Amino acid sequence: MRVKKDLTDALHTAIKEKNNTGKNAIRLALSSIKLAEIEKCSELDDVKIFSILQKEIKTREETISEAVKACRKRMIEQLNNEIIVLKEFLPSELTDYELTKIINKMISDLNATSRKQMGIVIKNVIENVKGRALNDRISKIVHSISS
């Protein structure tokens, strides 16, 4: 819940400072959060909000790759600035070493040996890292360890 309040406060600040990039990025993020809360019929915790922010960043990165193909420098710059704004609200990302260490501990704690059990490992690691690593990154590392 703290992250949502931080986003709301940052939106008010961006509006006062006439920071259009920050205002637009934060408004879209809050809109996505509100939509997810309506779908779930309850308020989201910080971990879910981190996941939404990561999704917003990923969407912008995909748009940047398309904008590069179309040579739209202004749009690329705008999207990069929005990504910077959104990343301020995410916790610091885990290094591959730290993430691998957490995954190995989870595998041993759950005594997971088969590929079937790796889904449970992934789910538990995602809950454990609380938004400090992307889900697909966790999945890749788990599958590379289990191979």
C-alpha positions as CSV (number, residue, x, y, z in Angstrom):
1,M,0.0,0.0,0.0
2,R,3.0,2.3,0.6
3,V,3.9,2.2,-3.1
4,K,0.5,3.4,-4.2
5,K,0.6,6.3,-1.8
6,D,4.1,7.1,-3.0
7,L,2.8,7.1,-6.6
8,T,-0.1,9.4,-5.7
9,D,2.2,11.8,-3.9
10,A,4.6,11.8,-6.8
11,L,1.7,12.5,-9.2
12,H,0.7,15.6,-7.1
13,T,4.4,16.7,-7.2
14,A,4.7,16.2,-10.9
15,I,1.5,18.2,-11.5
16,K,2.7,21.1,-9.3
17,E,6.1,21.1,-11.0
18,K,4.5,20.8,-14.5
19,N,6.5,17.6,-15.2
20,N,4.5,16.1,-18.0
21,T,6.6,13.0,-18.4
22,G,6.3,12.1,-14.7
23,K,2.7,13.0,-14.7
24,N,1.8,10.9,-17.7
25,A,3.8,7.9,-16.6
26,I,2.5,7.9,-13.0
27,R,-1.1,8.5,-14.2
28,L,-1.0,5.5,-16.5
29,A,0.6,3.3,-13.8
30,L,-2.1,4.4,-11.2
31,S,-4.8,3.7,-13.9
32,S,-3.4,0.2,-14.4
33,I,-3.4,-0.4,-10.6
34,K,-6.9,0.9,-10.2
35,L,-8.1,-1.4,-13.0
36,A,-6.4,-4.4,-11.4
37,E,-8.0,-3.5,-8.0
38,I,-11.5,-3.3,-9.7
39,E,-11.0,-6.7,-11.3
40,K,-9.8,-8.2,-8.0
41,C,-12.4,-6.3,-5.9
42,S,-9.8,-5.4,-3.3
43,E,-6.8,-3.2,-2.9
44,L,-3.5,-4.6,-4.1
45,D,-0.4,-5.1,-1.9
46,D,3.0,-3.7,-2.8
47,V,4.2,-6.9,-4.5
48,K,1.3,-6.9,-6.9
49,I,1.9,-3.1,-7.6
50,F,5.5,-3.9,-8.3
51,S,4.4,-6.5,-10.8
52,I,2.1,-3.9,-12.5
53,L,5.0,-1.3,-12.6
54,Q,7.3,-3.9,-14.2
55,K,4.6,-4.7,-16.8
56,E,4.3,-0.9,-17.5
57,I,8.0,-0.7,-18.0
58,K,8.1,-3.8,-20.2
59,T,5.3,-2.3,-22.4
60,R,7.3,0.8,-22.8
61,E,10.4,-1.1,-23.7
62,E,8.5,-3.0,-26.4
63,T,7.1,0.3,-27.8
64,I,10.7,1.6,-27.8
65,S,11.8,-1.3,-30.0
66,E,9.0,-0.5,-32.5
67,A,9.8,3.2,-32.3
68,V,13.4,2.5,-33.2
69,K,12.3,0.7,-36.3
70,A,10.2,3.7,-37.2
71,C,13.0,6.2,-36.4
72,R,10.9,8.1,-33.9
73,K,13.6,9.7,-31.7
74,R,11.3,11.9,-29.8
75,M,9.0,9.1,-28.8
76,I,12.0,6.9,-27.8
77,E,13.3,9.7,-25.5
78,Q,9.8,10.2,-24.0
79,L,9.4,6.5,-23.3
80,N,12.9,6.2,-21.8
81,N,12.2,9.1,-19.4
82,E,8.9,7.4,-18.4
83,I,10.8,4.2,-17.7
84,I,13.2,6.1,-15.5
85,V,10.3,7.6,-13.6
86,L,8.6,4.3,-13.0
87,K,11.8,2.5,-12.0
88,E,12.1,4.9,-9.0
89,F,9.2,3.2,-7.4
90,L,10.6,-0.4,-7.8
91,P,12.9,-1.9,-5.2
92,S,16.5,-2.4,-6.3
93,E,16.8,-5.4,-8.5
94,L,18.6,-8.6,-7.4
95,T,21.9,-9.6,-9.1
96,D,22.0,-12.9,-10.9
97,Y,24.2,-14.2,-8.1
98,E,21.8,-13.2,-5.4
99,L,18.8,-14.6,-7.3
100,T,20.6,-17.9,-8.0
101,K,21.4,-18.2,-4.3
102,I,17.7,-17.7,-3.3
103,I,16.6,-20.2,-5.9
104,N,19.0,-22.8,-4.8
105,K,17.9,-22.4,-1.2
106,M,14.3,-22.7,-2.2
107,I,15.0,-25.8,-4.2
108,S,16.7,-27.4,-1.3
109,D,14.0,-26.2,1.2
110,L,11.2,-27.7,-0.9
111,N,13.3,-30.7,-1.8
112,A,12.4,-30.2,-5.5
113,T,14.0,-32.7,-7.8
114,S,11.7,-33.0,-10.8
115,R,10.9,-30.5,-13.5
116,K,7.2,-30.7,-12.4
117,Q,8.1,-29.3,-9.0
118,M,10.0,-26.4,-10.5
119,G,6.7,-24.5,-10.9
120,I,6.2,-24.6,-7.2
121,V,9.8,-23.3,-6.8
122,I,9.2,-20.5,-9.2
123,K,6.0,-19.5,-7.4
124,N,7.7,-19.5,-4.0
125,V,10.7,-17.5,-5.3
126,I,8.4,-14.9,-6.9
127,E,6.7,-14.4,-3.5
128,N,10.0,-14.4,-1.7
129,V,11.8,-11.7,-3.8
130,K,8.8,-9.4,-3.7
131,G,9.2,-7.6,-7.0
132,R,13.0,-7.4,-7.0
133,A,13.3,-9.6,-10.1
134,L,11.2,-10.1,-13.2
135,N,9.2,-13.3,-13.2
136,D,10.5,-14.5,-16.6
137,R,14.1,-13.9,-15.3
138,I,13.3,-16.1,-12.3
139,S,11.8,-18.8,-14.5
140,K,14.9,-18.8,-16.8
141,I,17.3,-19.2,-13.9
142,V,15.2,-22.0,-12.3
143,H,15.0,-23.9,-15.5
144,S,18.7,-23.5,-16.2
145,I,19.5,-24.8,-12.7
146,S,17.1,-27.7,-13.0
147,S,18.4,-28.9,-16.4
